[in-house]
Every structure is written in C-alpha cells, then in structure tokens.
Amino acid sequence: MFDAKTRILVIDDMMTMRKVVAKCLREMGFSDILEAKDGADGWEKITNAAPPVGLVISDWNMPNCMGIDLLKRVRADSRFKLTPFIMVTAESEQSQVKEALLAGVTGYIVKPFTTELLKANLEKAYAKALGK
C-alpha cells in the first residue's frame, strides 16, 4: 500500500465528492491530501506541488479540463507519466473505460463507491506502480 505520507491529489468539480474521497483517504491513514476543482486546477497543482503528488484521484466530467484529458496530459509528461492515476467517475460506458485504459489509467472506479473499493484500487495501483 502507498505510504501514509504520500501526497494525494483529489480532483472533482463537486466539492462534496472531493470531501467524500478525502474522508475515505483519511480513514485509510492518509493526511497529505490536496484538492482541485477541475483538470486545469489539477494540472497546476501537479506541476507545482512540493513534495510531488504521488497519486491522482480524478473525476471524468469536469469543466475547463476533463479528467480523461488530464490523464492524457499527465501520461505525456515525462515527469509524471508513472504517477498512479485513478478515475472515480459516474462514467460506466465500456467505451469510456476502454479509452481510460488506453490512455494509461491505473484504476477505474464507478460512483457510487465504498471505502473498501477505493482501498482495493489503491492497493492494485500500488502493486502496478511497483511493477508487480
């Protein structure tokens, strides 16, 4: 599992959803949680964070920059291309899941979700980051 000191960026245009995800993360022992209101805000936080963001959890549908566009931007940048990126979204169409997988998403969770499901995805993302 990710170290409890990992900096996590939660991106969602709905503040309540950001708070729900952050609460789940705190229940898992994480404390360094940043929030962003959309992909553009998220990109700014990813590029300026010190210490760096170690995990991104993002919604798909957001104004200014969609989560899928942010994922592609993150994967295209050599500084961040290996940063674990989990989508937490209401988008459940097979074509969207496939697009996210092709773009390099680490995990994909369809809303609504449980803390247990989020934790299981974090464990899978951590194993993937280690190449297991």
C-alpha positions, 0 to 999 in steps of 0.5 A, a space after each residue: 500500500 502507498 505510504 501514509 505520507 504520500 501526497 494525494 491529489 483529489 480532483 472533482 468539480 463537486 466539492 462534496 465528492 472531493 470531501 467524500 474521497 478525502 474522508 475515505 483517504 483519511 480513514 485509510 491513514 492518509 493526511 497529505 491530501 490536496 484538492 482541485 476543482 477541475 483538470 486545469 486546477 489539477 494540472 497546476 497543482 501537479 506541476 507545482 506541488 512540493 513534495 510531488 503528488 504521488 497519486 491522482 484521484 480524478 473525476 471524468 466530467 469536469 469543466 475547463 479540463 476533463 479528467 480523461 484529458 488530464 490523464 492524457 496530459 499527465 501520461 505525456 509528461 515525462 515527469 509524471 507519466 508513472 504517477 498512479 492515476 485513478 478515475 472515480 467517475 459516474 462514467 460506466 460506458 465500456 467505451 469510456 473505460 476502454 479509452 481510460 485504459 488506453 490512455 494509461 489509467 491505473 484504476 477505474 472506479 464507478 460512483 457510487 463507491 465504498 471505502 473498501 473499493 477505493 482501498 482495493 484500487 489503491 492497493 492494485 495501483 500500488 502493486 502496478 506502480 511497483 511493477 508487480 
